[in-house]
């Protein structure tokens, strides 16, 4: 509580205010700008408060954090946000404007063209990321790459290394983060006993994009291209069979 009071005393007066009044009503002067990615409909949507804890209950138990329920304006599903309490006043409870999304939007990936063994690992990796289990996510990324290496063979494995290097140059990833990622993804390929480095949320976010790119490049891009070429050939064949009888009947 000491730090809470300290923060409040040193806030300039014109910062945004967010508080629950003694009638348990939420006051939020930037309420109009409150936008999140909805974990249900996955749109970036404005949210409206729908359930606020009772002022008396909060005053009685004085928790450090409080949970508020909002409604997604797009799909009307509930969205839970957790706020840190800044101060318990006699007539209002001040909340910090930063909040934690209790349920985060699921990470999506199109698994068409991805082999089952790889899909199983990478789906679980995405679930770990969605739930903020970043080191579990890293472990599943390593297993995804192991499944890919087993599936693609030696030539495919070398292409994966090349692709990873290409990503580094394209995305201009910092050398130390790149080294961590390389160790997460391919450490076990180079040395089976190599330990997994620990990741924070920022590094995990970069790893997520890189892992998606590697899976996409190895399977989805190739699959889409093959599919597109197959469709072209199909229509070419169709056109040819249409023309042939015309010519023969004319002749
Ligand atoms: Zn929604």
Boltz pocket constraint, residues with backbone or C-beta under 6 A from the ligand:
constraints:
  - pocket:
      binder: B
      contacts: [[A, 38], [A, 39], [A, 40], [A, 41], [A, 42], [A, 43], [A, 45], [A, 72], [A, 73], [A, 74], [A, 75], [A, 76], [A, 77]]
      max_distance: 6.0
